[in-house]
């Protein structure tokens, strides 16, 4: 099996087991969003600044690897025209169920973001991409595809890993791995992931995450760091995630 297929199956299993990022929002949370009371996450704990999203009424939003019924229903409640792409069938089923429950339209696309995105050039005003490229070996092609499907002046909001989680052992007390963490090239790292039922994950440098967006053509407008939300690194205040606001320049 390709590692992407392994990850899709793994995430489906996590959703069945009650995975935190696979539990859709309640009707009450959706109602609060309709009333203007809302927050969404790109990383584990810090809400995205509302000004990063701007006015969403009528905006064409792509949730990239953003299934699960957590962020896209909020955007729909705020008046966005939403498309969600994911390769997890159960994450997409959550999106479908919330859309049916609340009575809004949602374009649902099952696809693999490591392949060219099945959308036209300039089709979206905003791409919302929560932490997920840790399940992808090469991230630059994803940044390039995000750039392509955004209109000039469009925004990319992305949550990314900070690579430190791949250096330490399970209880985060010792450095045990060298970087990059790539189980396709390091059998021992693959065995670690299998023992933890963690799918197939990859570390990515800040050069890949930040400079990769710049090389794709984006302008970086803002960023913030975040922690795991639990565990020793979190308790010590050590950031392990990065959220970025990037923009496709006008005229591109």
C-alpha positions as CSV (number, residue, x, y, z in Angstrom):
1,X,0.0,0.0,0.0
2,X,1.1,3.6,-0.6
3,X,1.7,5.5,2.6
4,X,-1.2,7.8,1.7
5,X,-3.6,4.8,1.7
6,X,-2.2,3.6,5.0
7,X,-2.9,7.0,6.5
8,X,-6.4,7.3,5.1
9,X,-7.2,3.9,6.7
10,X,-5.5,4.8,9.9
11,X,-7.5,8.1,10.3
12,X,-10.7,6.3,9.5
13,X,-9.9,3.9,12.4
14,X,-9.1,6.8,14.7
15,X,-12.4,8.4,13.9
16,X,-14.3,5.2,14.8
17,X,-12.3,5.1,18.1
18,X,-13.4,8.7,19.0
19,X,-10.4,10.7,17.7
20,X,-10.5,14.3,19.0
21,X,-10.1,15.8,15.5
22,X,-12.8,13.6,14.1
23,X,-15.7,14.7,16.3
24,X,-18.0,17.1,14.6
25,X,-19.3,20.2,16.2
26,X,-22.7,20.1,18.0
27,X,-25.9,21.9,16.9
28,X,-25.4,24.3,19.7
29,X,-21.9,25.3,18.5
30,X,-23.3,25.8,15.0
31,X,-26.1,28.0,16.4
32,X,-23.5,30.1,18.3
33,X,-21.5,30.6,15.1
34,X,-24.7,31.8,13.3
35,X,-25.0,34.3,16.1
36,X,-21.4,35.5,15.6
37,X,-19.8,33.6,18.5
38,X,-17.1,31.2,17.1
39,X,-13.5,30.1,17.0
40,X,-11.6,27.6,14.8
41,X,-8.2,25.9,15.2
42,X,-5.3,25.4,12.8
43,X,-3.1,24.0,15.6
44,X,-4.0,22.1,18.9
45,X,-4.9,25.0,21.3
46,X,-4.7,28.6,20.0
47,X,-7.8,29.9,18.1
48,X,-7.1,31.5,14.8
49,X,-7.3,35.3,14.9
50,X,-10.7,36.3,13.4
51,X,-8.9,39.0,11.3
52,X,-7.0,36.3,9.5
53,X,-10.2,35.1,8.0
54,X,-11.9,38.5,7.4
55,X,-15.4,38.8,6.2
56,X,-16.5,35.3,4.9
57,X,-19.9,36.1,3.5
58,X,-19.9,34.8,-0.1
59,X,-16.2,33.9,0.0
60,X,-15.2,30.6,-1.7
61,X,-13.4,28.6,1.0
62,X,-11.4,25.3,0.5
63,X,-10.9,23.2,3.6
64,X,-7.8,21.3,2.6
65,X,-7.4,18.0,4.6
66,X,-9.9,19.7,6.8
67,X,-12.6,17.0,7.2
68,X,-14.3,16.1,10.5
69,X,-17.1,18.6,10.7
70,X,-15.2,21.1,12.9
71,X,-14.1,24.2,10.9
72,X,-16.1,24.0,7.7
73,X,-19.5,24.2,9.4
74,X,-18.4,27.4,11.2
75,X,-17.4,28.9,7.9
76,X,-20.8,27.9,6.4
77,X,-22.6,29.5,9.3
78,X,-20.6,32.7,8.5
79,X,-21.9,32.7,4.9
80,X,-18.9,31.1,3.1
81,X,-19.3,28.9,0.0
82,X,-17.5,25.8,1.2
83,X,-15.6,22.9,-0.3
84,X,-13.8,20.3,1.8
85,X,-11.2,17.9,0.5
86,X,-9.9,15.0,2.5
87,X,-8.9,11.4,1.9
88,X,-10.6,10.0,5.0
89,X,-14.0,8.8,4.1
90,X,-15.2,9.0,7.7
91,X,-13.9,12.6,8.1
92,X,-15.9,13.5,5.0
93,X,-19.0,11.6,6.3
94,X,-18.9,13.9,9.4
95,X,-19.0,16.9,7.1
96,X,-21.9,15.5,5.2
97,X,-23.8,14.7,8.4
98,X,-23.4,18.2,9.8
99,X,-24.4,19.8,6.5
100,X,-27.5,17.7,6.4
101,X,-28.3,18.4,10.0
102,X,-27.9,22.2,9.7
103,X,-29.3,22.5,6.2
104,X,-26.4,24.1,4.3
105,X,-24.7,23.1,1.1
106,X,-21.1,21.7,1.2
107,X,-19.1,20.4,-1.8
108,X,-17.3,17.3,-0.5
109,X,-14.3,15.9,-2.4
110,X,-12.5,12.7,-1.5
111,X,-9.0,13.1,-2.9
112,X,-5.3,13.0,-1.9
113,X,-3.6,16.4,-1.4
114,X,-0.2,14.9,-2.5
115,X,-1.7,14.8,-6.0
116,X,-2.7,17.8,-8.1
117,X,-5.8,19.3,-6.6
118,X,-9.0,18.8,-8.7
119,X,-9.8,22.5,-8.9
120,X,-9.4,25.3,-11.4
121,X,-6.8,28.0,-11.2
122,X,-7.9,30.8,-9.0
123,X,-11.1,29.0,-7.8
124,X,-10.9,30.0,-4.1
125,X,-10.7,33.1,-2.0
126,X,-9.3,31.3,1.0
127,X,-7.6,27.9,1.7
128,X,-7.8,26.7,5.3
129,X,-5.3,23.9,5.9
130,X,-5.1,22.6,9.5
131,X,-2.2,20.5,10.7
132,X,-2.0,17.6,8.3
133,X,1.1,17.8,6.1
134,X,2.9,15.8,8.8
135,X,1.3,12.9,7.0
136,X,3.0,13.9,3.7
137,X,6.6,13.4,2.6
138,X,6.9,16.4,0.3
139,X,5.2,19.7,1.2
140,X,6.4,22.1,-1.5
141,X,4.0,20.6,-4.1
142,X,1.1,21.3,-1.7
143,X,2.1,24.9,-1.3
144,X,2.3,25.3,-5.1
145,X,-1.1,23.8,-5.5
146,X,-2.5,26.1,-2.9
147,X,-1.0,29.0,-4.7
148,X,-2.5,27.9,-8.0
149,X,-6.1,27.4,-6.8
150,X,-6.2,30.8,-5.0
151,X,-7.3,33.9,-6.7
152,X,-4.8,36.9,-6.7
153,X,-5.1,38.4,-3.2
154,X,-6.4,35.1,-1.8
155,X,-5.3,33.8,1.6
156,X,-3.7,30.6,2.8
157,X,-4.2,29.8,6.5
158,X,-2.0,26.8,7.4
159,X,-1.2,24.9,10.6
160,X,2.1,23.0,10.4
161,X,4.3,20.8,12.6
162,X,7.4,22.2,14.3
163,X,9.4,18.9,14.0
164,X,10.3,18.7,17.7
165,X,7.7,16.0,18.3
166,X,9.7,13.7,16.1
167,X,12.9,14.1,18.0
168,X,11.8,13.0,21.4
169,X,10.7,9.7,22.8
170,X,7.1,8.9,23.8
171,X,7.1,10.5,27.2
172,X,9.1,13.5,25.8
173,X,12.0,13.1,28.2
174,X,14.9,12.2,25.8
175,X,16.1,13.0,22.3
176,X,16.0,9.7,20.5
177,X,15.7,10.5,16.7
178,X,17.8,12.3,14.2
179,X,16.1,14.6,11.6
180,X,14.6,14.4,9.2
181,X,12.1,11.9,10.5
182,X,11.2,9.9,7.4
183,X,10.0,6.3,7.9
184,X,10.1,5.6,4.2
185,X,13.9,5.9,4.4
186,X,14.4,4.8,8.0
187,X,13.0,1.4,9.0
188,X,13.5,2.0,12.7
189,X,11.4,5.1,12.5
190,X,8.7,3.1,10.7
191,X,8.7,0.6,13.5
192,X,8.3,3.4,16.1
193,X,5.2,4.6,14.3
194,X,3.7,1.1,13.9
195,X,4.2,0.5,17.7
196,X,2.3,3.7,18.4
197,X,-0.4,3.2,15.8
198,X,0.6,6.6,14.4
199,X,0.2,6.1,10.7
200,X,3.0,7.2,8.5
201,X,4.3,10.6,9.6
202,X,7.2,12.9,8.5
203,X,9.0,15.8,10.2
204,X,9.4,19.0,8.2
205,X,11.9,21.8,8.7
206,X,10.9,25.4,9.0
207,X,12.7,25.8,5.7
208,X,10.2,23.4,4.1
209,X,7.2,25.0,5.9
210,X,8.0,28.7,5.7
211,X,10.5,29.1,2.8
212,X,8.4,26.5,0.9
213,X,5.5,28.9,0.9
214,X,7.7,31.8,-0.1
215,X,9.2,29.7,-3.0
216,X,5.6,28.8,-4.1
217,X,5.0,32.6,-4.5
218,X,3.2,33.5,-1.2
219,X,3.8,36.5,0.9
220,X,3.9,35.7,4.7
221,X,1.7,38.1,6.6
222,X,1.6,36.7,10.1
223,X,2.3,33.6,12.2
224,X,2.1,32.3,15.7
225,X,3.4,29.2,17.6
226,X,1.5,26.6,19.6
227,X,2.1,23.6,21.8
228,X,0.8,20.1,21.9
229,X,-1.8,21.0,24.5
230,X,-0.6,18.2,26.8
231,X,2.6,16.3,27.7
232,X,6.0,17.4,29.0
233,X,6.9,19.7,26.1
234,X,3.6,21.5,26.6
235,X,4.2,21.8,30.3
236,X,7.6,23.3,29.7
237,X,6.1,25.8,27.2
238,X,8.0,24.4,24.2
239,X,6.2,25.1,21.0
240,X,5.8,22.3,18.5
241,X,3.4,23.8,15.9
242,X,3.3,26.9,13.7
243,X,0.3,28.7,12.2
244,X,0.8,31.0,9.2
245,X,-1.2,33.6,7.4
246,X,0.0,33.9,3.8
247,X,-1.3,35.7,0.8
248,X,-1.1,35.3,-3.0
249,X,0.0,38.7,-4.4
250,X,-2.3,40.6,-6.6
251,X,-1.4,40.2,-10.3
252,X,0.0,36.7,-9.8
